[in-house]
């Protein structure tokens, strides 16, 4: 992270350091922080092709899978940002916003890349999930044997989930509704503890 901070300082002194916006994004923003899963660790350690790895992973017994999952939980995330002080954090954040503005000016109709979309709202400030969001997070789609891209898999997941949600009984829907309300209650309690928006 210190190398990123030094690159930002160098860029602030010489704005012509990087010729293109993509170079600026690559060199002046932090990498995406991805949580390491047991499967990803298995993939990494065995250096396997994704298709082969998926097959091998499905053949592993529950104990072996659990070992990978346990080991992954003790390791830092991929592209870990590590610990950074407050001053450096503000510097990195302001750089992200500066590049985000530049991106919007150059590509007004394009969606900005993930590295330019810092998480503005911390976890405790985000809205509680809706019943539909809770349902889709638990929904397990029917697995297809046909090779699909991540985007196709995601699209199929949404289609199947949407179809299932439409035909869900009212009792089942009310279960998700009560779970969502419970999340909202927790959210209100957390806010009240901080003394924000609290009405006794």
Secondary structure, 3 states (H helix, E strand, C coil): CHHHHHHHHHHHHCCCCCCCHHHHHHHHCCCCCECCCHHHHHHHHHCCCHHHHHHHHHHCCHHHHHHHHHHHHHCCCECCCCCCCHHHHHHHHHHHHHHHHHHHHHCCCCCCCHHHCCCCCCHHHCCCCCHHHHHHHHCCCCCCCCCCCHHHHHHHHHHHHHHHHHCCCHHHHHHHHHHHHHHHHHHHHHHHHCCCCCCC
